[in-house]
């Protein structure tokens, strides 16, 4: 399946689009909110494993509905070493199917789903992870990436 195109600003105000990653492997992960416990664990997992991703020729990009300024604070607070994109209008989050019904403390609401997409160098989604465990997710993808790259 062809990955939906995007053009969003990162934590530094620079624009990034799917075309920027053409010819590269890309992990595009969607997360609910900066500076929350689960999102912090997930981001730090990617941060701590980024060298292994880079060795395999894989880029990591996170997307949430938070603002560029919020992403900048999140990046600084946790020394994040990868791109965070702001999608406050939810256009890309919805295009990837990462928006939907959630439940928290007995309350139903709509929000960003914790989904991740592995995109190959041709711009095709080759693996989708839904409802991921933020504590182990970065390692989980590393284990899968070798077979996906064959």
VODRENTOR-900523 format. One record per residue: chain; residue number from 1; residue in one letter; x, y, z of N, C-alpha, C in turn. Coordinates in steps of 0.1 Angstrom, whole numbers, m for minus. Atoms other than C-alpha are relative to their C-alpha. Layout:
<pts>
{kolke: A, gunu: NUM, doti: A, n_c1: X, n_c2: Y, n_c3: Z, ca_c1: X, ca_c2: Y, ca_c3: Z, c_c1: X, c_c2: Y, c_c3: Z};
...
</pts>
This chain:
<pts>
{kolke: A, gunu: 1, doti: X, n_c1: 8, n_c2: m12, n_c3: 0, ca_c1: 0, ca_c2: 0, ca_c3: 0, c_c1: 9, c_c2: 13, c_c3: 0};
{kolke: A, gunu: 2, doti: X, n_c1: m7, n_c2: m12, n_c3: 1, ca_c1: 13, ca_c2: 34, ca_c3: m10, c_c1: m2, c_c2: 9, c_c3: 13};
{kolke: A, gunu: 3, doti: X, n_c1: 1, n_c2: m9, n_c3: m11, ca_c1: 20, ca_c2: 57, ca_c3: 20, c_c1: m6, c_c2: 13, c_c3: m3};
{kolke: A, gunu: 4, doti: X, n_c1: 5, n_c2: m14, n_c3: 2, ca_c1: 0, ca_c2: 89, ca_c3: 22, c_c1: 11, c_c2: 10, c_c3: 1};
{kolke: A, gunu: 5, doti: X, n_c1: m10, n_c2: m10, n_c3: m1, ca_c1: 20, ca_c2: 119, ca_c3: 14, c_c1: m2, c_c2: 10, c_c3: 11};
{kolke: A, gunu: 6, doti: X, n_c1: 2, n_c2: m10, n_c3: m10, ca_c1: 26, ca_c2: 145, ca_c3: 40, c_c1: 10, c_c2: 12, c_c3: m2};
{kolke: A, gunu: 7, doti: X, n_c1: m9, n_c2: m12, n_c3: m1, ca_c1: 42, ca_c2: 180, ca_c3: 45, c_c1: m4, c_c2: 7, c_c3: 12};
{kolke: A, gunu: 8, doti: X, n_c1: 2, n_c2: m6, n_c3: m14, ca_c1: 45, ca_c2: 191, ca_c3: 81, c_c1: 12, c_c2: 6, c_c3: 5};
{kolke: A, gunu: 9, doti: X, n_c1: m11, n_c2: m7, n_c3: m6, ca_c1: 67, ca_c2: 213, ca_c3: 102, c_c1: 5, c_c2: m8, c_c3: 12};
{kolke: A, gunu: 10, doti: X, n_c1: m6, n_c2: 7, n_c3: m11, ca_c1: 91, ca_c2: 198, ca_c3: 127, c_c1: 2, c_c2: 10, c_c3: 12};
{kolke: A, gunu: 11, doti: X, n_c1: m2, n_c2: m7, n_c3: m13, ca_c1: 102, ca_c2: 210, ca_c3: 162, c_c1: 8, c_c2: 13, c_c3: m2};
{kolke: A, gunu: 12, doti: X, n_c1: m8, n_c2: m12, n_c3: 3, ca_c1: 125, ca_c2: 236, ca_c3: 145, c_c1: m7, c_c2: 9, c_c3: m10};
{kolke: A, gunu: 13, doti: X, n_c1: 7, n_c2: m8, n_c3: 10, ca_c1: 99, ca_c2: 249, ca_c3: 121, c_c1: 3, c_c2: m3, c_c3: m15};
{kolke: A, gunu: 14, doti: X, n_c1: m4, n_c2: 4, n_c3: 13, ca_c1: 114, ca_c2: 231, ca_c3: 91, c_c1: m10, c_c2: m10, c_c3: m6};
{kolke: A, gunu: 15, doti: X, n_c1: 10, n_c2: 9, n_c3: 6, ca_c1: 91, ca_c2: 213, ca_c3: 66, c_c1: 6, c_c2: m13, c_c3: m4};
{kolke: A, gunu: 16, doti: X, n_c1: m4, n_c2: 14, n_c3: 4, ca_c1: 93, ca_c2: 176, ca_c3: 60, c_c1: m11, c_c2: m6, c_c3: m7};
{kolke: A, gunu: 17, doti: X, n_c1: 10, n_c2: 8, n_c3: 8, ca_c1: 75, ca_c2: 155, ca_c3: 34, c_c1: 5, c_c2: m14, c_c3: m3};
{kolke: A, gunu: 18, doti: X, n_c1: m4, n_c2: 14, n_c3: 3, ca_c1: 74, ca_c2: 119, ca_c3: 24, c_c1: 11, c_c2: 0, c_c3: m10};
{kolke: A, gunu: 19, doti: X, n_c1: m10, n_c2: 0, n_c3: 10, ca_c1: 95, ca_c2: 128, ca_c3: m6, c_c1: 14, c_c2: 2, c_c3: 5};
{kolke: A, gunu: 20, doti: X, n_c1: m14, n_c2: m1, n_c3: m6, ca_c1: 124, ca_c2: 137, ca_c3: 17, c_c1: 6, c_c2: m13, c_c3: 4};
{kolke: A, gunu: 21, doti: X, n_c1: m4, n_c2: 13, n_c3: m4, ca_c1: 126, ca_c2: 101, ca_c3: 26, c_c1: 0, c_c2: m11, c_c3: m11};
{kolke: A, gunu: 22, doti: X, n_c1: 0, n_c2: 9, n_c3: 12, ca_c1: 124, ca_c2: 86, ca_c3: m9, c_c1: 14, c_c2: m6, c_c3: m1};
{kolke: A, gunu: 23, doti: X, n_c1: m12, n_c2: 8, n_c3: 1, ca_c1: 150, ca_c2: 59, ca_c3: m13, c_c1: 5, c_c2: m5, c_c3: 13};
{kolke: A, gunu: 24, doti: X, n_c1: m4, n_c2: 4, n_c3: m14, ca_c1: 152, ca_c2: 54, ca_c3: 25, c_c1: m11, c_c2: m8, c_c3: 6};
{kolke: A, gunu: 25, doti: X, n_c1: 10, n_c2: 6, n_c3: m8, ca_c1: 135, ca_c2: 32, ca_c3: 50, c_c1: m5, c_c2: 10, c_c3: 10};
{kolke: A, gunu: 26, doti: X, n_c1: 6, n_c2: m10, n_c3: m9, ca_c1: 112, ca_c2: 52, ca_c3: 73, c_c1: m9, c_c2: m7, c_c3: 10};
{kolke: A, gunu: 27, doti: X, n_c1: 9, n_c2: 3, n_c3: m10, ca_c1: 96, ca_c2: 45, ca_c3: 106, c_c1: m8, c_c2: 12, c_c3: 4};
{kolke: A, gunu: 28, doti: X, n_c1: 8, n_c2: m11, n_c3: m2, ca_c1: 67, ca_c2: 68, ca_c3: 109, c_c1: m10, c_c2: m4, c_c3: 12};
{kolke: A, gunu: 29, doti: X, n_c1: 8, n_c2: 4, n_c3: m11, ca_c1: 52, ca_c2: 66, ca_c3: 144, c_c1: m9, c_c2: 12, c_c3: 5};
{kolke: A, gunu: 30, doti: X, n_c1: 10, n_c2: m10, n_c3: m5, ca_c1: 21, ca_c2: 84, ca_c3: 157, c_c1: m2, c_c2: m2, c_c3: 15};
{kolke: A, gunu: 31, doti: X, n_c1: 1, n_c2: 1, n_c3: m15, ca_c1: 17, ca_c2: 92, ca_c3: 194, c_c1: m9, c_c2: 11, c_c3: 5};
{kolke: A, gunu: 32, doti: X, n_c1: 10, n_c2: m9, n_c3: m5, ca_c1: m9, ca_c2: 109, ca_c3: 215, c_c1: 4, c_c2: 14, c_c3: 4};
{kolke: A, gunu: 33, doti: X, n_c1: m3, n_c2: m13, n_c3: m6, ca_c1: 9, ca_c2: 137, ca_c3: 233, c_c1: 14, c_c2: 0, c_c3: 6};
{kolke: A, gunu: 34, doti: X, n_c1: m13, n_c2: m2, n_c3: m6, ca_c1: 43, ca_c2: 151, ca_c3: 242, c_c1: 0, c_c2: 0, c_c3: 15};
{kolke: A, gunu: 35, doti: X, n_c1: m2, n_c2: m1, n_c3: m15, ca_c1: 56, ca_c2: 147, ca_c3: 278, c_c1: m10, c_c2: m8, c_c3: 8};
{kolke: A, gunu: 36, doti: X, n_c1: 8, n_c2: 9, n_c3: m8, ca_c1: 31, ca_c2: 120, ca_c3: 288, c_c1: 8, c_c2: m13, c_c3: 2};
{kolke: A, gunu: 37, doti: X, n_c1: m9, n_c2: 11, n_c3: m3, ca_c1: 45, ca_c2: 88, ca_c3: 304, c_c1: 2, c_c2: m10, c_c3: m11};
{kolke: A, gunu: 38, doti: X, n_c1: m2, n_c2: 9, n_c3: 10, ca_c1: 38, ca_c2: 64, ca_c3: 276, c_c1: 7, c_c2: 5, c_c3: m12};
{kolke: A, gunu: 39, doti: X, n_c1: m6, n_c2: m7, n_c3: 12, ca_c1: 48, ca_c2: 88, ca_c3: 248, c_c1: 15, c_c2: 3, c_c3: 3};
{kolke: A, gunu: 40, doti: X, n_c1: m14, n_c2: m2, n_c3: m4, ca_c1: 80, ca_c2: 96, ca_c3: 267, c_c1: 8, c_c2: m13, c_c3: m1};
{kolke: A, gunu: 41, doti: X, n_c1: m7, n_c2: 13, n_c3: 1, ca_c1: 89, ca_c2: 59, ca_c3: 270, c_c1: 3, c_c2: m4, c_c3: m14};
{kolke: A, gunu: 42, doti: X, n_c1: m2, n_c2: 4, n_c3: 15, ca_c1: 83, ca_c2: 53, ca_c3: 233, c_c1: 10, c_c2: 9, c_c3: m6};
{kolke: A, gunu: 43, doti: X, n_c1: m10, n_c2: m9, n_c3: 7, ca_c1: 103, ca_c2: 84, ca_c3: 222, c_c1: 14, c_c2: m3, c_c3: 5};
{kolke: A, gunu: 44, doti: X, n_c1: m13, n_c2: 3, n_c3: m5, ca_c1: 132, ca_c2: 75, ca_c3: 245, c_c1: 5, c_c2: m13, c_c3: m5};
{kolke: A, gunu: 45, doti: X, n_c1: m4, n_c2: 12, n_c3: 6, ca_c1: 132, ca_c2: 40, ca_c3: 231, c_c1: 5, c_c2: 2, c_c3: m14};
{kolke: A, gunu: 46, doti: X, n_c1: m5, n_c2: m3, n_c3: 13, ca_c1: 136, ca_c2: 53, ca_c3: 196, c_c1: 13, c_c2: 8, c_c3: 1};
{kolke: A, gunu: 47, doti: X, n_c1: m12, n_c2: m8, n_c3: m2, ca_c1: 162, ca_c2: 78, ca_c3: 209, c_c1: 12, c_c2: m10, c_c3: 3};
{kolke: A, gunu: 48, doti: X, n_c1: m10, n_c2: 9, n_c3: m5, ca_c1: 182, ca_c2: 50, ca_c3: 226, c_c1: 5, c_c2: m10, c_c3: m11};
{kolke: A, gunu: 49, doti: X, n_c1: m3, n_c2: 9, n_c3: 11, ca_c1: 181, ca_c2: 28, ca_c3: 195, c_c1: 3, c_c2: 6, c_c3: m13};
{kolke: A, gunu: 50, doti: X, n_c1: m1, n_c2: m7, n_c3: 13, ca_c1: 186, ca_c2: 54, ca_c3: 168, c_c1: 13, c_c2: m4, c_c3: m7};
{kolke: A, gunu: 51, doti: X, n_c1: m12, n_c2: 4, n_c3: 7, ca_c1: 222, ca_c2: 44, ca_c3: 161, c_c1: m2, c_c2: m13, c_c3: m7};
{kolke: A, gunu: 52, doti: X, n_c1: 2, n_c2: 12, n_c3: 7, ca_c1: 211, ca_c2: 9, ca_c3: 153, c_c1: m9, c_c2: 1, c_c3: m12};
{kolke: A, gunu: 53, doti: X, n_c1: 9, n_c2: m3, n_c3: 11, ca_c1: 183, ca_c2: 22, ca_c3: 131, c_c1: 9, c_c2: 6, c_c3: m12};
{kolke: A, gunu: 54, doti: X, n_c1: m8, n_c2: m7, n_c3: 11, ca_c1: 208, ca_c2: 45, ca_c3: 112, c_c1: 9, c_c2: m10, c_c3: m6};
{kolke: A, gunu: 55, doti: X, n_c1: m9, n_c2: 10, n_c3: 5, ca_c1: 232, ca_c2: 15, ca_c3: 108, c_c1: m7, c_c2: m8, c_c3: m11};
{kolke: A, gunu: 56, doti: X, n_c1: 8, n_c2: 7, n_c3: 9, ca_c1: 204, ca_c2: m2, ca_c3: 90, c_c1: m7, c_c2: 8, c_c3: m11};
{kolke: A, gunu: 57, doti: X, n_c1: 5, n_c2: m10, n_c3: 10, ca_c1: 196, ca_c2: 29, ca_c3: 69, c_c1: m15, c_c2: 4, c_c3: 2};
{kolke: A, gunu: 58, doti: X, n_c1: 14, n_c2: m3, n_c3: m4, ca_c1: 163, ca_c2: 36, ca_c3: 87, c_c1: m1, c_c2: 14, c_c3: 7};
{kolke: A, gunu: 59, doti: X, n_c1: 3, n_c2: m13, n_c3: m7, ca_c1: 150, ca_c2: 71, ca_c3: 96, c_c1: m12, c_c2: m2, c_c3: 9};
{kolke: A, gunu: 60, doti: X, n_c1: 12, n_c2: 0, n_c3: m9, ca_c1: 126, ca_c2: 77, ca_c3: 125, c_c1: m6, c_c2: 14, c_c3: 1};
{kolke: A, gunu: 61, doti: X, n_c1: 8, n_c2: m12, n_c3: m1, ca_c1: 99, ca_c2: 103, ca_c3: 125, c_c1: m12, c_c2: m2, c_c3: 9};
{kolke: A, gunu: 62, doti: X, n_c1: 12, n_c2: 1, n_c3: m9, ca_c1: 72, ca_c2: 109, ca_c3: 152, c_c1: m9, c_c2: 11, c_c3: m4};
{kolke: A, gunu: 63, doti: X, n_c1: 11, n_c2: m10, n_c3: 3, ca_c1: 39, ca_c2: 127, ca_c3: 146, c_c1: m10, c_c2: 0, c_c3: 11};
{kolke: A, gunu: 64, doti: X, n_c1: 11, n_c2: m2, n_c3: m9, ca_c1: 14, ca_c2: 141, ca_c3: 170, c_c1: m7, c_c2: 13, c_c3: m3};
{kolke: A, gunu: 65, doti: X, n_c1: 8, n_c2: m13, n_c3: 3, ca_c1: m12, ca_c2: 169, ca_c3: 171, c_c1: 6, c_c2: 11, c_c3: 8};
{kolke: A, gunu: 66, doti: X, n_c1: m6, n_c2: m11, n_c3: m7, ca_c1: 10, ca_c2: 189, ca_c3: 194, c_c1: 7, c_c2: 10, c_c3: m9};
{kolke: A, gunu: 67, doti: X, n_c1: m6, n_c2: m11, n_c3: 7, ca_c1: 25, ca_c2: 222, ca_c3: 183, c_c1: 15, c_c2: m2, c_c3: m2};
{kolke: A, gunu: 68, doti: X, n_c1: m15, n_c2: 0, n_c3: 2, ca_c1: 61, ca_c2: 228, ca_c3: 170, c_c1: 7, c_c2: 3, c_c3: 13};
{kolke: A, gunu: 69, doti: X, n_c1: m6, n_c2: m5, n_c3: m13, ca_c1: 68, ca_c2: 246, ca_c3: 203, c_c1: 0, c_c2: m11, c_c3: 11};
{kolke: A, gunu: 70, doti: X, n_c1: 1, n_c2: 11, n_c3: m10, ca_c1: 56, ca_c2: 216, ca_c3: 224, c_c1: 10, c_c2: m11, c_c3: m4};
{kolke: A, gunu: 71, doti: X, n_c1: m9, n_c2: 10, n_c3: 4, ca_c1: 77, ca_c2: 193, ca_c3: 203, c_c1: 15, c_c2: 4, c_c3: 3};
{kolke: A, gunu: 72, doti: X, n_c1: m13, n_c2: m5, n_c3: m3, ca_c1: 108, ca_c2: 215, ca_c3: 208, c_c1: 3, c_c2: m2, c_c3: 15};
{kolke: A, gunu: 73, doti: X, n_c1: m2, n_c2: 2, n_c3: m14, ca_c1: 103, ca_c2: 214, ca_c3: 246, c_c1: 2, c_c2: m15, c_c3: 3};
{kolke: A, gunu: 74, doti: X, n_c1: m1, n_c2: 14, n_c3: m1, ca_c1: 98, ca_c2: 176, ca_c3: 244, c_c1: 14, c_c2: m5, c_c3: m4};
{kolke: A, gunu: 75, doti: X, n_c1: m13, n_c2: 4, n_c3: 5, ca_c1: 130, ca_c2: 172, ca_c3: 223, c_c1: 11, c_c2: 4, c_c3: 10};
{kolke: A, gunu: 76, doti: X, n_c1: m10, n_c2: m5, n_c3: m9, ca_c1: 150, ca_c2: 193, ca_c3: 247, c_c1: 0, c_c2: m7, c_c3: 13};
{kolke: A, gunu: 77, doti: X, n_c1: 1, n_c2: 6, n_c3: m14, ca_c1: 138, ca_c2: 178, ca_c3: 279, c_c1: 5, c_c2: m14, c_c3: 0};
{kolke: A, gunu: 78, doti: X, n_c1: m4, n_c2: 14, n_c3: 1, ca_c1: 146, ca_c2: 142, ca_c3: 267, c_c1: 11, c_c2: m3, c_c3: m9};
{kolke: A, gunu: 79, doti: X, n_c1: m11, n_c2: 2, n_c3: 10, ca_c1: 175, ca_c2: 148, ca_c3: 243, c_c1: m4, c_c2: m9, c_c3: m11};
{kolke: A, gunu: 80, doti: X, n_c1: 5, n_c2: 8, n_c3: 12, ca_c1: 155, ca_c2: 134, ca_c3: 214, c_c1: 9, c_c2: 3, c_c3: m12};
{kolke: A, gunu: 81, doti: X, n_c1: m10, n_c2: m2, n_c3: 11, ca_c1: 177, ca_c2: 129, ca_c3: 183, c_c1: m7, c_c2: m3, c_c3: m13};
{kolke: A, gunu: 82, doti: X, n_c1: 6, n_c2: 3, n_c3: 12, ca_c1: 151, ca_c2: 125, ca_c3: 156, c_c1: m12, c_c2: 10, c_c3: m2};
{kolke: A, gunu: 83, doti: X, n_c1: 10, n_c2: m10, n_c3: 4, ca_c1: 123, ca_c2: 145, ca_c3: 138, c_c1: m13, c_c2: m3, c_c3: 7};
{kolke: A, gunu: 84, doti: X, n_c1: 14, n_c2: 0, n_c3: m5, ca_c1: 90, ca_c2: 153, ca_c3: 155, c_c1: m8, c_c2: 9, c_c3: m9};
{kolke: A, gunu: 85, doti: X, n_c1: 8, n_c2: m8, n_c3: 8, ca_c1: 63, ca_c2: 166, ca_c3: 132, c_c1: m14, c_c2: 4, c_c3: 7};
{kolke: A, gunu: 86, doti: X, n_c1: 12, n_c2: m5, n_c3: m5, ca_c1: 33, ca_c2: 187, ca_c3: 142, c_c1: m11, c_c2: m1, c_c3: m10};
{kolke: A, gunu: 87, doti: X, n_c1: 12, n_c2: 1, n_c3: 8, ca_c1: m1, ca_c2: 179, ca_c3: 128, c_c1: m13, c_c2: 4, c_c3: 8};
{kolke: A, gunu: 88, doti: X, n_c1: 11, n_c2: m5, n_c3: m8, ca_c1: m25, ca_c2: 201, ca_c3: 148, c_c1: m14, c_c2: m1, c_c3: m7};
{kolke: A, gunu: 89, doti: X, n_c1: 13, n_c2: 1, n_c3: 8, ca_c1: m52, ca_c2: 199, ca_c3: 120, c_c1: m4, c_c2: m15, c_c3: m1};
{kolke: A, gunu: 90, doti: X, n_c1: 2, n_c2: 14, n_c3: 0, ca_c1: m50, ca_c2: 161, ca_c3: 122, c_c1: m1, c_c2: m6, c_c3: m14};
{kolke: A, gunu: 91, doti: X, n_c1: 2, n_c2: 5, n_c3: 14, ca_c1: m49, ca_c2: 157, ca_c3: 84, c_c1: 8, c_c2: m12, c_c3: m3};
{kolke: A, gunu: 92, doti: X, n_c1: m8, n_c2: 11, n_c3: 3, ca_c1: m20, ca_c2: 133, ca_c3: 83, c_c1: m3, c_c2: m11, c_c3: 9};
{kolke: A, gunu: 93, doti: X, n_c1: 4, n_c2: 10, n_c3: m10, ca_c1: m29, ca_c2: 115, ca_c3: 115, c_c1: m12, c_c2: m8, c_c3: m5};
{kolke: A, gunu: 94, doti: X, n_c1: 12, n_c2: 7, n_c3: 5, ca_c1: m63, ca_c2: 107, ca_c3: 99, c_c1: 3, c_c2: m7, c_c3: m13};
{kolke: A, gunu: 95, doti: X, n_c1: m3, n_c2: 7, n_c3: 13, ca_c1: m49, ca_c2: 99, ca_c3: 65, c_c1: 7, c_c2: m13, c_c3: 2};
{kolke: A, gunu: 96, doti: X, n_c1: m7, n_c2: 12, n_c3: m3, ca_c1: m28, ca_c2: 72, ca_c3: 81, c_c1: m9, c_c2: m10, c_c3: 8};
{kolke: A, gunu: 97, doti: X, n_c1: 8, n_c2: 8, n_c3: m8, ca_c1: m57, ca_c2: 59, ca_c3: 101, c_c1: 4, c_c2: m1, c_c3: 15};
{kolke: A, gunu: 98, doti: X, n_c1: m5, n_c2: m1, n_c3: m14, ca_c1: m41, ca_c2: 69, ca_c3: 134, c_c1: m9, c_c2: 9, c_c3: 9};
{kolke: A, gunu: 99, doti: X, n_c1: 10, n_c2: m8, n_c3: m8, ca_c1: m72, ca_c2: 87, ca_c3: 147, c_c1: m12, c_c2: m9, c_c3: 2};
{kolke: A, gunu: 100, doti: X, n_c1: 11, n_c2: 8, n_c3: m2, ca_c1: m100, ca_c2: 69, ca_c3: 164, c_c1: m5, c_c2: 0, c_c3: 14};
{kolke: A, gunu: 101, doti: X, n_c1: 6, n_c2: 1, n_c3: m13, ca_c1: m120, ca_c2: 58, ca_c3: 194, c_c1: 10, c_c2: m5, c_c3: 10};
{kolke: A, gunu: 102, doti: X, n_c1: m8, n_c2: 5, n_c3: m11, ca_c1: m101, ca_c2: 54, ca_c3: 227, c_c1: m8, c_c2: 0, c_c3: 13};
{kolke: A, gunu: 103, doti: X, n_c1: 7, n_c2: 1, n_c3: m13, ca_c1: m110, ca_c2: 46, ca_c3: 262, c_c1: 10, c_c2: 3, c_c3: 11};
{kolke: A, gunu: 104, doti: X, n_c1: m9, n_c2: m2, n_c3: m11, ca_c1: m94, ca_c2: 60, ca_c3: 294, c_c1: m8, c_c2: 3, c_c3: 12};
{kolke: A, gunu: 105, doti: X, n_c1: 7, n_c2: m2, n_c3: m12, ca_c1: m106, ca_c2: 57, ca_c3: 329, c_c1: m16, c_c2: m1, c_c3: m2};
{kolke: A, gunu: 106, doti: X, n_c1: 14, n_c2: 2, n_c3: 2, ca_c1: m140, ca_c2: 45, ca_c3: 317, c_c1: m7, c_c2: 10, c_c3: m10};
{kolke: A, gunu: 107, doti: X, n_c1: 6, n_c2: m10, n_c3: 9, ca_c1: m145, ca_c2: 74, ca_c3: 293, c_c1: 4, c_c2: m2, c_c3: m14};
{kolke: A, gunu: 108, doti: X, n_c1: m2, n_c2: 1, n_c3: 15, ca_c1: m148, ca_c2: 71, ca_c3: 255, c_c1: 3, c_c2: 13, c_c3: m6};
{kolke: A, gunu: 109, doti: X, n_c1: m3, n_c2: m13, n_c3: 7, ca_c1: m132, ca_c2: 98, ca_c3: 234, c_c1: 8, c_c2: m4, c_c3: m13};
{kolke: A, gunu: 110, doti: X, n_c1: m9, n_c2: 2, n_c3: 12, ca_c1: m114, ca_c2: 102, ca_c3: 200, c_c1: 13, c_c2: 7, c_c3: 3};
{kolke: A, gunu: 111, doti: X, n_c1: m14, n_c2: m5, n_c3: m2, ca_c1: m77, ca_c2: 107, ca_c3: 199, c_c1: 10, c_c2: m7, c_c3: m9};
{kolke: A, gunu: 112, doti: X, n_c1: m11, n_c2: 6, n_c3: 8, ca_c1: m44, ca_c2: 98, ca_c3: 183, c_c1: 3, c_c2: m14, c_c3: 5};
{kolke: A, gunu: 113, doti: X, n_c1: m4, n_c2: 14, n_c3: m3, ca_c1: m38, ca_c2: 61, ca_c3: 182, c_c1: 15, c_c2: m2, c_c3: m1};
{kolke: A, gunu: 114, doti: X, n_c1: m14, n_c2: 3, n_c3: 0, ca_c1: m4, ca_c2: 47, ca_c3: 190, c_c1: 3, c_c2: m10, c_c3: m10};
{kolke: A, gunu: 115, doti: X, n_c1: m3, n_c2: 9, n_c3: 11, ca_c1: 3, ca_c2: 33, ca_c3: 156, c_c1: 13, c_c2: 4, c_c3: m7};
{kolke: A, gunu: 116, doti: X, n_c1: m13, n_c2: m2, n_c3: 6, ca_c1: 35, ca_c2: 29, ca_c3: 137, c_c1: 0, c_c2: m7, c_c3: m14};
{kolke: A, gunu: 117, doti: X, n_c1: m1, n_c2: 5, n_c3: 13, ca_c1: 42, ca_c2: 24, ca_c3: 100, c_c1: 14, c_c2: m1, c_c3: m5};
{kolke: A, gunu: 118, doti: X, n_c1: m13, n_c2: 2, n_c3: 7, ca_c1: 73, ca_c2: 10, ca_c3: 83, c_c1: m2, c_c2: 2, c_c3: m14};
{kolke: A, gunu: 119, doti: X, n_c1: 1, n_c2: m4, n_c3: 14, ca_c1: 77, ca_c2: 26, ca_c3: 49, c_c1: 13, c_c2: m4, c_c3: m7};
{kolke: A, gunu: 120, doti: X, n_c1: m12, n_c2: 4, n_c3: 8, ca_c1: 101, ca_c2: 11, ca_c3: 23, c_c1: 5, c_c2: 12, c_c3: m9};
{kolke: A, gunu: 121, doti: X, n_c1: m5, n_c2: m10, n_c3: 8, ca_c1: 123, ca_c2: 31, ca_c3: 0, c_c1: m8, c_c2: 4, c_c3: m12};
{kolke: A, gunu: 122, doti: X, n_c1: 9, n_c2: m3, n_c3: 11, ca_c1: 96, ca_c2: 30, ca_c3: m27, c_c1: m12, c_c2: 8, c_c3: 5};
{kolke: A, gunu: 123, doti: X, n_c1: 11, n_c2: m7, n_c3: m5, ca_c1: 72, ca_c2: 48, ca_c3: m4, c_c1: m13, c_c2: m8, c_c3: 3};
{kolke: A, gunu: 124, doti: X, n_c1: 11, n_c2: 10, n_c3: m3, ca_c1: 51, ca_c2: 17, ca_c3: 4, c_c1: 0, c_c2: m4, c_c3: 15};
{kolke: A, gunu: 125, doti: X, n_c1: 1, n_c2: 5, n_c3: m13, ca_c1: 38, ca_c2: 8, ca_c3: 38, c_c1: 2, c_c2: m16, c_c3: 0};
{kolke: A, gunu: 126, doti: X, n_c1: m2, n_c2: 14, n_c3: 1, ca_c1: 52, ca_c2: m27, ca_c3: 44, c_c1: m3, c_c2: m7, c_c3: 14};
{kolke: A, gunu: 127, doti: X, n_c1: 4, n_c2: 5, n_c3: m13, ca_c1: 43, ca_c2: m31, ca_c3: 81, c_c1: m7, c_c2: 10, c_c3: 8};
{kolke: A, gunu: 128, doti: X, n_c1: 7, n_c2: m9, n_c3: m9, ca_c1: 18, ca_c2: m16, ca_c3: 105, c_c1: m1, c_c2: m6, c_c3: 13};
{kolke: A, gunu: 129, doti: X, n_c1: 2, n_c2: 4, n_c3: m14, ca_c1: 18, ca_c2: m18, ca_c3: 142, c_c1: m11, c_c2: 8, c_c3: 7};
{kolke: A, gunu: 130, doti: X, n_c1: 11, n_c2: m7, n_c3: m7, ca_c1: m13, ca_c2: m9, ca_c3: 162, c_c1: 0, c_c2: m3, c_c3: 15};
{kolke: A, gunu: 131, doti: X, n_c1: 1, n_c2: 2, n_c3: m15, ca_c1: m18, ca_c2: m4, ca_c3: 199, c_c1: 13, c_c2: m5, c_c3: 6};
{kolke: A, gunu: 132, doti: X, n_c1: m13, n_c2: 5, n_c3: m3, ca_c1: 19, ca_c2: m7, ca_c3: 205, c_c1: 3, c_c2: 2, c_c3: 15};
{kolke: A, gunu: 133, doti: X, n_c1: m4, n_c2: m1, n_c3: m13, ca_c1: 35, ca_c2: m12, ca_c3: 239, c_c1: 12, c_c2: 10, c_c3: 0};
{kolke: A, gunu: 134, doti: X, n_c1: m11, n_c2: m10, n_c3: 1, ca_c1: 57, ca_c2: 20, ca_c3: 243, c_c1: 13, c_c2: m5, c_c3: 6};
{kolke: A, gunu: 135, doti: X, n_c1: m12, n_c2: 4, n_c3: m7, ca_c1: 82, ca_c2: 2, ca_c3: 266, c_c1: 9, c_c2: m8, c_c3: m9};
{kolke: A, gunu: 136, doti: X, n_c1: m8, n_c2: 10, n_c3: 8, ca_c1: 93, ca_c2: m24, ca_c3: 240, c_c1: m1, c_c2: 3, c_c3: m15};
{kolke: A, gunu: 137, doti: X, n_c1: 3, n_c2: m2, n_c3: 14, ca_c1: 82, ca_c2: m9, ca_c3: 207, c_c1: 12, c_c2: 2, c_c3: m9};
{kolke: A, gunu: 138, doti: X, n_c1: m12, n_c2: m3, n_c3: 8, ca_c1: 115, ca_c2: 5, ca_c3: 194, c_c1: 8, c_c2: m13, c_c3: m2};
{kolke: A, gunu: 139, doti: X, n_c1: m7, n_c2: 13, n_c3: 2, ca_c1: 132, ca_c2: m29, ca_c3: 200, c_c1: m7, c_c2: m10, c_c3: m9};
{kolke: A, gunu: 140, doti: X, n_c1: 9, n_c2: 9, n_c3: 8, ca_c1: 103, ca_c2: m48, ca_c3: 185, c_c1: 2, c_c2: 3, c_c3: m15};
{kolke: A, gunu: 141, doti: X, n_c1: m2, n_c2: m4, n_c3: 14, ca_c1: 107, ca_c2: m29, ca_c3: 152, c_c1: 14, c_c2: m4, c_c3: m5};
{kolke: A, gunu: 142, doti: X, n_c1: m14, n_c2: 4, n_c3: 4, ca_c1: 145, ca_c2: m35, ca_c3: 152, c_c1: 1, c_c2: m15, c_c3: m3};
{kolke: A, gunu: 143, doti: X, n_c1: 0, n_c2: 14, n_c3: 3, ca_c1: 139, ca_c2: m72, ca_c3: 154, c_c1: m7, c_c2: m4, c_c3: m13};
{kolke: A, gunu: 144, doti: X, n_c1: 7, n_c2: 2, n_c3: 12, ca_c1: 115, ca_c2: m70, ca_c3: 125, c_c1: 7, c_c2: 5, c_c3: m13};
{kolke: A, gunu: 145, doti: X, n_c1: m6, n_c2: m8, n_c3: 11, ca_c1: 135, ca_c2: m46, ca_c3: 103, c_c1: 8, c_c2: m9, c_c3: m10};
{kolke: A, gunu: 146, doti: X, n_c1: m9, n_c2: 8, n_c3: 8, ca_c1: 160, ca_c2: m72, ca_c3: 91, c_c1: m8, c_c2: m8, c_c3: m11};
{kolke: A, gunu: 147, doti: X, n_c1: 8, n_c2: 9, n_c3: 9, ca_c1: 134, ca_c2: m95, ca_c3: 76, c_c1: m8, c_c2: 9, c_c3: m10};
{kolke: A, gunu: 148, doti: X, n_c1: 7, n_c2: m9, n_c3: 9, ca_c1: 115, ca_c2: m65, ca_c3: 61, c_c1: 9, c_c2: 6, c_c3: m11};
{kolke: A, gunu: 149, doti: X, n_c1: m9, n_c2: m5, n_c3: 10, ca_c1: 146, ca_c2: m53, ca_c3: 43, c_c1: 5, c_c2: m10, c_c3: m10};
{kolke: A, gunu: 150, doti: X, n_c1: m4, n_c2: 11, n_c3: 10, ca_c1: 151, ca_c2: m86, ca_c3: 24, c_c1: m7, c_c2: 1, c_c3: m12};
</pts>
